[in-house]
Amino acid sequence: MPRIRLVEEQKRIKLAKKQWLVVAFLWMLTFCVAAVNNPNMGAFSGFVPGSFFQINANNTAAAGTTNSFAVIHADSGTFSGTVSGLVPITSDTDNTVTLTQADLRGKLRVNADNDAIEYDALDSAAVGSSITLCNSLYAQVITFDPGASDSVILNDGTLLAVGTAAESSGAADDKGTFVKVNSTNWMLFAEQNAWASE
């Protein structure tokens, strides 16, 4: 009889430990979500396997404004910048725009005049770079040039020749998002109206 009670007590302790871990995890998750969604919450930190991270939020920021932050990672050093939660948008009126690496970090570039426009990407653009291009009211062709050593994979899976640009249809509602998926290929995602080889 005592042996059965001992086994039952051990099972109860194991169950209590599991429940405690679940509660602790949910509390930490709630705290992290609250910290991300509340610009006035302040700093928080935690552990990722093999590293420590810390996010220091700007305590004086009002809701809807940007927050400064610093992330400390044991393997990568210290990073700082601004988090706004808003997509950076640039309206372009030049016929040719050379994109910088900063442009290729999720920016939206809008063709804002009644002329065709060409966007030239960097040959050295990092894997994971992305850019969304669109027309704004004007029915004009948008051209995305991947650079001399890169290719574009169209939305239908067609791989264009190295250095060949992709062109929109020329409709007023043309748009497309390009993501550099490896060291030599840009892939077109979320197009509106068919894009094709230049």
C-alpha positions in Angstrom: 0.0 0.0 0.0 2.7 2.6 0.8 4.4 1.8 -2.5 1.3 2.8 -4.4 0.9 6.0 -2.5 4.6 6.9 -3.2 4.0 6.3 -7.0 0.8 8.4 -6.9 2.6 11.2 -5.1 5.5 11.2 -7.6 2.9 11.4 -10.5 1.1 14.3 -8.7 4.5 16.2 -8.3 5.3 15.7 -12.0 1.9 17.0 -13.0 2.3 20.0 -10.7 5.7 20.8 -12.3 4.2 20.6 -15.8 1.3 22.8 -14.9 3.7 25.3 -13.3 5.8 25.4 -16.5 2.7 26.0 -18.6 1.6 28.8 -16.4 5.1 30.4 -16.4 5.3 30.1 -20.2 1.9 31.7 -20.6 2.8 34.5 -18.2 6.0 35.2 -20.1 4.2 35.1 -23.5 1.6 37.5 -22.2 4.3 39.9 -20.8 6.2 39.9 -24.2 3.0 40.6 -26.2 2.1 43.4 -23.8 5.5 44.9 -24.0 5.4 44.8 -27.8 2.0 46.3 -28.0 2.4 49.0 -25.3 5.0 51.7 -26.1 5.0 52.8 -22.5 5.8 49.5 -20.9 9.5 49.9 -20.6 12.3 47.3 -20.9 12.1 43.6 -20.8 14.7 40.8 -21.3 14.8 37.1 -21.6 16.7 34.1 -22.8 17.0 32.4 -26.2 18.9 29.1 -26.3 22.6 30.1 -26.2 22.0 33.9 -25.9 20.5 36.7 -23.8 18.3 39.4 -25.3 17.2 42.7 -23.9 14.8 45.2 -25.4 14.7 48.7 -24.0 11.7 50.6 -25.1 11.3 54.4 -25.0 9.1 55.0 -21.9 8.0 58.5 -23.0 6.6 57.4 -26.4 2.9 58.0 -26.9 0.7 55.3 -28.5 1.0 55.3 -32.2 4.5 56.9 -32.3 7.9 55.3 -32.8 9.9 53.7 -30.1 13.6 53.5 -29.9 15.1 50.1 -28.9 18.3 48.3 -28.3 18.7 44.5 -28.7 21.7 42.9 -27.0 22.5 39.4 -28.3 25.5 37.4 -27.1 26.4 36.2 -30.6 25.8 39.4 -32.6 26.6 42.5 -30.5 24.3 45.4 -29.9 21.8 46.8 -32.4 19.7 49.9 -32.1 17.1 51.7 -34.2 13.5 52.7 -34.4 10.4 50.6 -34.4 7.3 52.3 -35.7 5.0 49.4 -36.9 4.4 51.4 -40.1 5.5 50.4 -43.6 8.0 53.0 -45.0 6.5 54.5 -48.2 8.4 56.6 -50.8 6.6 58.2 -53.8 8.8 58.4 -56.9 8.7 60.8 -59.8 12.1 60.0 -61.4 12.1 57.7 -64.5 14.9 55.5 -62.9 15.4 54.8 -59.2 18.5 53.0 -57.9 17.4 51.1 -54.8 19.7 51.1 -51.7 19.9 48.3 -49.2 17.7 50.4 -46.9 15.0 50.5 -49.6 15.2 46.7 -49.8 14.0 46.2 -46.2 10.3 46.0 -46.8 9.7 49.5 -48.2 6.8 50.4 -50.5 7.9 52.4 -53.5 5.1 54.2 -55.4 5.2 55.4 -59.0 3.6 58.8 -58.3 3.6 60.4 -61.8 2.3 59.6 -65.3 5.6 58.1 -66.6 7.0 54.6 -66.8 9.5 53.9 -64.0 12.4 51.5 -63.6 13.7 50.3 -60.2 17.3 49.0 -60.2 18.2 46.6 -57.4 21.7 46.2 -56.0 23.7 43.2 -57.3 25.0 42.9 -53.7 21.5 42.9 -52.1 21.3 40.7 -49.1 19.3 37.5 -49.1 15.9 38.3 -47.5 15.8 41.8 -49.0 12.3 42.8 -50.2 10.6 45.6 -51.9 7.0 46.3 -53.0 6.4 48.4 -56.1 3.1 49.9 -57.3 1.4 52.5 -59.4 -0.6 55.3 -57.9 -3.5 56.2 -60.2 -1.4 56.2 -63.4 -1.5 53.4 -66.0 2.3 53.0 -66.5 4.8 50.1 -66.8 6.9 49.5 -63.7 10.2 47.7 -64.3 12.2 45.8 -61.7 15.8 45.3 -62.7 17.5 42.6 -60.5 21.0 43.7 -61.4 23.6 42.2 -63.8 24.2 39.0 -61.9 20.8 38.2 -60.5 17.6 36.7 -62.0 13.8 37.1 -61.3 11.4 34.2 -60.8 8.0 35.4 -61.9 4.8 34.5 -60.0 4.0 31.7 -62.4 7.5 30.1 -61.7 9.2 31.3 -64.9 12.9 32.0 -64.3 14.1 35.0 -66.3 17.6 35.1 -67.8 20.3 36.5 -65.6 20.1 40.3 -65.6 16.7 40.4 -67.3 14.2 42.8 -65.8 10.6 42.1 -64.9 7.8 44.5 -66.2 4.3 45.1 -64.9 1.3 45.1 -67.3 1.0 48.9 -67.3 -2.3 49.0 -65.6 -3.1 51.7 -63.0 -3.4 49.1 -60.2 -0.2 47.2 -60.9 1.8 46.0 -57.9 4.2 43.4 -56.9 6.5 42.4 -54.1 10.0 41.1 -54.8 12.0 39.1 -52.3 15.6 38.0 -52.7 15.3 34.3 -51.9 18.9 33.2 -52.4 22.2 34.8 -53.5 21.2 35.0 -57.2 17.4 35.0 -57.4 14.6 37.5 -56.7 11.1 36.0 -56.5 7.9 37.9 -57.3 5.2 37.4 -54.7 1.7 38.9 -54.4 1.5 40.4 -57.9 -1.5 42.2 -59.2 -1.8 41.9 -62.9 0.7 39.7 -64.7 4.4 40.7 -64.7 6.5 39.4 -67.6 10.1 39.6 -69.0 11.2 43.0 -70.2 
